[in-house]
Amino acid sequence: MSIRRLPLPLLLTACIALSACQRGAEETPPPVETVEVASPEEGGAVSSAPVDVDAVPAVPVAEPETGGVDWSPMTLPAGAASISCELDYANAGDGTPLTAFDHDALREAMAPCAERGVFRLRFKGRVTQDFTRLMQRLASVADELSINKRVLDIDSSGGMVEEAIRAGDVIAETRWTIWVREGAVCHSSCVFLLAGGDTRLIGGRVGIHRIIRMSSTASTRAELNRELRAVYGRVRDYLERNGAAVAVADLMMAVPNRSLRILTADELKLYGLDGVNPAQDDLDRLRLMRKCGQDFVARRDAYARAFDTTCNAPDRDVEQMATCGLELRGKFGFPDEQCPTESPLSEFDLVGALTAAAGNASRLRILGVPVGEPRPAARPATQRTAPAPAAAASAESRTASEPAEEGEAGVDEQAEAPVRE
């Protein structure tokens, strides 16, 4: 009997069975992961600044300000910060805690890093106006000391959206690498900081959800939506100018603020929040052509391709990948004699030891190799090195139940209504 002559019920059954077989043959995508939060205000994306729903101006890009940094007295009540000249945090720790934030105190804390030319800021807490001011001050002092390699080692469940945008612009203009190491989180408005980094190395968990309008006077869903559209307009503008996908803003809108949508490794790459910043990579190509020459750029691109095919293999762990990448450089003439600090993985040359680099790589996904061409296909999420089980459990429990001291994601653009603590 032909298929055309089958009775309708049997034909439908055959079609369903065939569809099920076809689905079974396809690879099942990883499930979307969401986790509950204690309350949306404690570790959320909170917006309280007044908005004009008819005209949404772009948030001005923060300049590095060589002489215009605000040095008025400040504290850091919503977080804790420390300075280290070492990248190997597991053995060297997080360095000297910052207890004073005036110019002389910061210069004294950073001076030992001047000879090596690299320093790491460990920050744990909320993204607030004080955090933005701290990033401006550290960038200014780093310029004075000629410390050109800067690492923000962050653990934050969010804060004020407008301040995250301001701080992200400061980060973008003053050249920072951002780490979210194993056991750490970067949730809610902290994601905007990732967009500003030159290179992002992620071993912890990154999560997003809806922005909370704490000062809203809306009484209907339509009124609230008009306000949120104005806020998300600023967010989309910021993401676009920093090389991140504006789809992040759309995805945030669909996640209830009492939950967190944990982004997978593939999503982080897809949205431009992991690895090399594509916008900065375009600028670097132009700058390196002028500074180091066309041959340097060609070797840099060839090295990036070789790293992807030789070192970034599924059967290698991150320590092997980092060691491979550092050893591979010699075949392409790196570190370059004329442009040593522009060479791939040059931050590890500055701290001066392959063993320290490899040791640190075992705790972070070393994907900070400048990429000249996109990969043919994204690597499956299963090939990404996962945080250690204990660290992952720690991050999970903190996400679900820890109070607001980890940080709130909120907005503070000259906010008239305070964010509820």
C-alpha positions in Angstrom: 0.0 0.0 0.0 1.4 3.4 -0.9 1.7 6.2 1.6 -1.0 8.2 -0.2 -3.5 5.4 0.4 -2.9 5.1 4.1 -5.8 6.2 6.3 -5.5 9.6 7.8 -4.8 8.4 11.4 -2.1 6.0 10.3 -0.6 8.7 8.1 -0.4 11.1 11.0 1.1 8.4 13.2 3.8 7.7 10.5 4.6 11.4 10.2 4.9 11.8 14.0 7.2 8.8 14.2 9.4 10.0 11.3 9.6 13.4 13.0 10.6 11.8 16.3 13.3 9.8 14.6 14.7 12.9 12.8 14.8 14.8 16.1 16.5 12.0 17.8 19.2 12.0 15.2 20.0 15.6 15.9 22.2 16.7 18.7 20.1 17.8 21.7 20.9 21.5 22.6 22.0 22.1 26.2 19.1 23.2 28.4 18.6 26.8 29.4 19.6 27.3 33.0 17.9 29.7 35.4 18.4 30.0 39.1 16.3 31.8 41.7 17.5 34.9 43.5 16.7 35.9 47.1 15.0 39.1 45.9 15.2 41.2 42.7 16.6 44.1 44.6 19.4 42.0 46.2 21.6 41.3 43.2 19.4 42.7 40.4 19.5 45.2 37.6 17.9 48.1 39.3 17.0 51.3 37.4 15.9 54.4 39.3 17.1 57.3 37.1 14.4 59.6 35.5 14.0 58.9 31.8 12.5 60.7 28.8 10.3 58.2 27.0 10.0 60.4 23.9 13.7 61.0 23.3 16.4 58.8 24.6 19.8 60.5 24.2 22.9 58.3 24.0 24.9 58.0 27.2 28.1 60.1 26.6 31.3 58.0 26.4 33.5 58.6 29.5 36.9 59.9 28.6 40.0 58.7 30.4 40.5 62.2 31.8 44.2 62.8 32.4 43.7 65.8 34.6 40.0 65.9 35.3 39.5 62.9 37.6 37.4 63.7 40.6 39.7 63.2 43.6 37.2 64.3 46.3 37.1 62.0 49.4 35.4 58.7 48.8 34.9 55.3 50.4 33.9 51.9 49.0 31.0 50.8 51.2 29.5 48.5 48.6 32.6 46.4 47.9 36.1 45.5 48.7 39.1 46.1 46.4 42.8 45.1 46.5 45.8 45.5 44.2 48.3 42.9 43.1 51.2 42.9 40.7 50.8 39.1 40.2 48.5 37.3 37.8 48.8 34.0 39.6 46.2 34.7 42.3 46.0 31.1 43.6 49.6 31.3 44.9 50.1 35.1 45.3 46.6 35.9 46.6 44.8 39.1 45.9 47.5 41.6 47.0 47.1 44.7 49.1 43.6 45.6 50.3 42.7 49.2 49.4 41.6 51.1 52.4 42.2 54.7 51.2 41.4 56.0 47.7 43.2 59.3 47.5 45.9 59.8 44.8 48.9 59.2 47.0 47.4 56.0 48.6 46.6 54.5 45.2 50.0 55.5 43.8 51.7 53.8 46.7 49.7 50.6 46.3 50.4 50.5 42.5 54.1 51.6 42.5 55.5 48.1 43.0 53.7 47.1 39.7 55.4 49.8 37.6 58.5 47.8 36.9 56.5 44.8 35.6 54.0 47.0 33.8 51.0 45.0 34.9 48.6 45.1 37.8 45.4 43.3 38.9 42.5 44.9 40.6 40.4 42.4 42.6 37.0 43.8 43.2 34.1 42.1 45.0 30.9 43.9 45.5 28.2 46.1 43.9 28.6 48.3 40.8 28.0 51.8 42.1 29.2 55.4 41.5 32.1 54.7 43.8 33.2 51.8 41.7 33.2 54.0 38.6 35.2 56.6 40.4 37.7 53.9 41.5 38.2 52.7 37.9 38.8 56.3 36.7 41.3 56.9 39.5 43.2 53.6 38.9 43.4 54.3 35.2 44.8 57.7 35.8 47.5 56.5 38.2 48.3 53.6 35.9 48.9 56.1 33.1 51.3 58.1 35.4 53.2 54.9 36.3 53.2 53.7 32.7 51.4 50.5 33.7 49.7 49.5 30.4 48.5 46.0 31.3 45.4 46.2 33.5 43.3 43.4 34.8 39.9 43.7 36.5 39.4 40.5 38.5 35.7 40.9 39.4 33.1 39.1 41.5 29.8 41.0 41.4 26.1 40.2 41.3 25.3 43.6 39.8 24.6 47.1 40.7 23.3 50.3 39.1 22.8 50.1 35.4 23.8 53.6 34.5 27.0 53.3 36.6 27.8 50.0 34.9 27.5 51.7 31.6 29.7 54.6 32.8 32.3 52.2 34.3 32.2 50.1 31.1 33.0 53.1 29.0 35.9 54.0 31.3 37.1 50.4 31.0 36.8 50.5 27.2 38.8 53.7 26.9 41.5 52.8 29.3 42.2 49.2 28.1 41.4 46.6 30.7 41.2 42.8 30.6 38.4 41.4 32.7 38.4 38.1 34.6 35.5 36.3 36.1 37.4 33.5 37.7 36.1 30.2 39.0 33.8 30.6 41.9 33.1 34.2 41.0 29.9 35.6 39.3 29.1 38.4 37.0 25.4 38.9 37.2 22.9 41.4 35.9 24.4 44.9 35.2 27.9 43.4 35.8 27.5 42.0 32.3 27.9 45.5 30.9 31.4 45.7 32.3 32.3 42.6 30.3 31.2 44.4 27.2 33.8 47.2 27.9 36.8 44.9 28.3 39.5 44.4 25.7 39.6 40.7 26.5 37.3 38.7 28.8 38.4 35.5 30.5 35.5 33.7 32.1 35.8 30.8 34.4 32.8 31.7 36.7 29.1 32.2 35.9 27.5 35.1 34.0 23.8 35.7 34.4 21.2 38.3 33.2 17.6 39.3 33.9 15.2 42.2 33.5 16.1 45.7 34.7 14.1 46.8 37.8 12.7 50.4 37.7 12.8 51.3 41.4 11.6 54.9 41.0 8.8 54.1 38.4 5.4 55.7 38.8 3.8 53.4 36.2 0.4 51.9 37.1 -0.1 49.9 33.9 2.1 47.4 32.0 2.1 49.8 29.0 3.4 52.7 31.1 6.1 50.5 32.6 7.1 49.2 29.2 7.6 52.8 27.9 9.9 53.6 30.7 11.9 50.3 30.2 12.1 51.0 26.5 13.9 54.2 27.3 16.4 52.4 29.6 16.9 49.6 27.2 17.6 52.1 24.5 20.6 53.3 26.5 21.7 49.7 27.1 21.4 48.8 23.4 23.4 51.9 22.4 26.1 51.0 24.9 26.3 47.4 23.8 26.5 48.4 20.1 29.4 50.8 20.5 31.3 48.3 22.6 31.0 45.4 20.1 28.5 43.3 22.0 25.3 42.0 20.5 22.2 44.2 21.2 20.3 40.8 21.5 21.6 40.7 25.1 19.2 43.6 25.9 16.3 41.7 24.2 17.1 38.5 26.1 17.2 40.4 29.4 13.6 41.6 28.8 12.3 38.1 28.7 13.9 36.9 32.0 11.8 37.7 35.2 13.9 39.7 37.6 13.4 37.1 40.3 15.4 34.7 38.3 18.8 34.7 36.5 19.4 33.4 33.0 22.9 31.8 33.1 24.6 32.3 29.8 26.4 29.3 28.3 29.9 29.4 26.8 28.5 29.5 23.3 26.1 32.3 24.1 28.9 34.4 25.7 30.9 34.1 22.5 27.8 34.6 20.3 26.9 37.8 22.1 30.5 39.2 22.1 31.0 39.0 25.9 33.9 36.5 26.0 37.3 36.4 24.5 38.6 39.3 22.4 36.4 42.3 22.1 35.5 42.5 18.3 35.3 46.3 18.3 38.7 46.6 20.0 40.2 44.1 17.7 39.2 46.3 14.7 40.9 49.3 16.4 43.9 47.2 17.3 44.4 46.1 13.7 44.5 49.7 12.5 46.8 50.8 15.4 49.2 47.8 15.0 49.4 48.4 11.3 50.7 51.9 12.1 52.9 51.0 15.1 54.3 47.6 14.3 53.8 47.2 10.6 51.9 44.9 8.2 54.2 42.0 8.8 53.4 42.0 12.6 49.7 42.0 12.0 50.0 39.2 9.4 52.0 37.1 11.9 49.6 37.9 14.7 46.7 36.7 12.6 48.6 33.6 11.6 49.4 32.9 15.2 45.7 33.2 16.2 44.7 30.7 13.5 47.5 28.3 14.6 46.4 28.7 18.2 42.9 27.7 17.3 43.9 24.7 15.3 46.9 23.5 17.4 46.3 24.6 21.0 42.6 25.1 21.4 41.8 21.4 20.8 38.9 19.5 22.6 41.3 17.1 24.2 43.4 19.7 25.9 42.7 21.3 29.3 43.3 25.0 29.7 46.7 24.6 31.3 47.9 22.7 28.2 46.3 25.3 26.0 48.1 28.1 27.7 51.5 26.3 27.7 51.0 25.4 24.0 50.1 29.0 23.2 53.1 30.4 24.9 55.4 27.9 23.2 53.8 28.4 19.8 54.6 32.1 19.8 58.3 31.4 18.9 57.3 29.9 15.5 55.8 33.3 14.6 58.5 35.5 15.9 56.8 36.4 19.2 57.5 38.2 21.5 58.3 40.6 18.7 61.6 42.5 19.2 60.1 45.8 18.0 56.7 45.4 19.6 57.1 43.1 22.6 54.2 44.4 24.6 51.8 44.1 21.6 52.7 40.4 21.2 50.1 37.7 22.0 50.0 36.9 25.8 52.5 39.6 26.5 51.0 40.1 30.0 52.7 36.9 31.0 56.0 38.1 29.7 55.7 41.1 31.9 55.2 39.1 35.0 58.1 37.0 33.8 57.4 33.3 34.2 55.9 30.6 32.1 55.1 28.5 35.2 53.0 31.4 36.6 51.2 31.8 33.3 50.4 28.1 33.1 49.4 27.9 36.7 47.0 30.8 36.2 45.7 29.3 33.0 44.6 26.2 34.8 42.2 28.4 36.7 41.0 30.5 33.8 40.0 29.8 30.2 42.9 31.5 28.4 41.1 32.7 25.3 42.7 36.2 25.3 44.7 35.6 22.1 43.9 38.4 19.6 41.8 36.7 16.9 42.3 37.9 13.3 39.5 35.8 11.8 36.4 34.2 13.3 36.4 30.5 13.9 34.6 28.4 11.3 32.2 27.1 14.0 31.6 27.7 17.7 32.9 25.0 20.0 30.3 23.0 21.9 29.6 24.1 25.5 30.8 20.7 26.6 34.3 21.5 25.5 34.6 24.5 27.8 36.4 24.0 31.0 33.9 24.1 33.8 34.6 25.6 37.3 35.6 23.2 39.9 32.6 21.5 41.5 33.1 23.1 44.9 33.5 26.5 43.3 30.5 26.0 41.1 28.4 25.0 44.1 29.6 28.0 46.0 28.6 30.3 43.2 25.2 28.6 42.9 24.4 28.9 46.6 25.5 32.5 46.7 23.4 33.4 43.7 20.3 31.9 45.3 20.6 33.0 48.8 23.4 35.4 49.7 22.3 38.9 50.8 23.0 42.1 48.9 26.6 42.5 50.0 27.8 40.8 46.8 26.3 43.6 44.8 23.1 44.9 43.3 22.6 45.6 39.6 21.0 48.9 39.4 21.1 52.4 37.9 22.4 55.6 39.3 22.4 58.3 36.7 22.1 61.2 39.1 19.3 59.1 40.5 16.6 60.9 42.4 15.3 57.9 44.2 17.8 55.7 46.0 18.1 52.0 45.3 16.5 49.9 48.0 19.2 48.1 49.9 
